[in-house]
Amino acid sequence: MQLLAVRWLGSLLLFLHEQRSAWSRPKLVVTELLQQTMEISFNSLLPVIVVVIPFGAVVAVEGYNFVEPFQAQPMLSGFLLMVTLREIAPVVTALMVAAQSGGATTGMIASMRLKHQFDAIELCAVPTSALIIIPRLLAFVVACPLINLIASASGIAGGSWIALVRKPLDPGIYFANLFVLLKPFDLWFGLVKTILFGFIIGSISIYEGTIATGGAKGVGVAANRAIVRSVIGCIILNYLFTAIVLNIWG
């Protein structure tokens, strides 16, 4: 099993290395990049918001119950801010983008590959790396941080609603602590995470589409495999990134 995982990872890295010819057509890459970024963002934004708001609310409820015995309710806003910016928003963004846009990208590329549309594009002297592969990969890298910004605001809004409406917290103290405890580290921590998540999701989704076999059934299998492997990759990266960064800059 470990040997198969290493072999698959090596094939993925080799596949990415082979796409360097895309930069011979930078204008084509940029044009497709903008279109694909908008498509990924619009397809994934609503599911992310719908999921992250309840997460923020749950954090507020659990956090309030934890700090109440210590009479530390004013610290709830800082706790909510840190957890949402560092973990909830980036992870929910990654999971929903992988499920919503990653699987769709794999299915589209697998369908094109099985119908020999890649060969037709190459016959027209247009590199598929510049038209399809690299723009979609970069689109995931760009779209994930953008979605994460809105997800972070939504999660904080959901938690704040619970803290101010459902719990007896003073709004002035709550928001004062919210902005006082906001640190640049929390912002860039989640931002860098989602950039890496986007790269993982895009790489795996595109690669799984290009190696799909078996007709229509193979398209579904490839999409499912891409989603599962993207989610696993993001979860593993989330732990490694968090442990390494906090150990260095804590």
Sequence and secondary structure as in RCSB ss.txt:
>XXXX:A:sequence
MQLLAVRWLGSLLLFLHEQRSAWSRPKLVVTELLQQTMEISFNSLLPVIVVVIPFGAVVAVEGYNFVEPFQAQPM
LSGFLLMVTLREIAPVVTALMVAAQSGGATTGMIASMRLKHQFDAIELCAVPTSALIIIPRLLAFVVACPLINLI
ASASGIAGGSWIALVRKPLDPGIYFANLFVLLKPFDLWFGLVKTILFGFIIGSISIYEGTIATGGAKGVGVAANR
AIVRSVIGCIILNYLFTAIVLNIWG
>XXXX:A:secstr
 HHHHHHHHHHHHHHHHGGGGGGGSHHHHHHHHHHHHHHHHHHHHHHHHHHHHHHHHHHHHHHHHHHGGGT GGG
HHHHHHHHIIIIIHHHHHHHHHIIIIIHHHHHHHHHHHHTTHHHHHHHTT  HIIIIIHHHHHHHHHHHHHHHHH
HHHHHHHHHHHIIIIIS   HHHHHHHHHHS  HHHHHHHHHHHHHHHHHHHHHHHHHHHT  SHHHHHHHHHHH
HHHHHHHHHHHHHHHHHHHHHHHH 
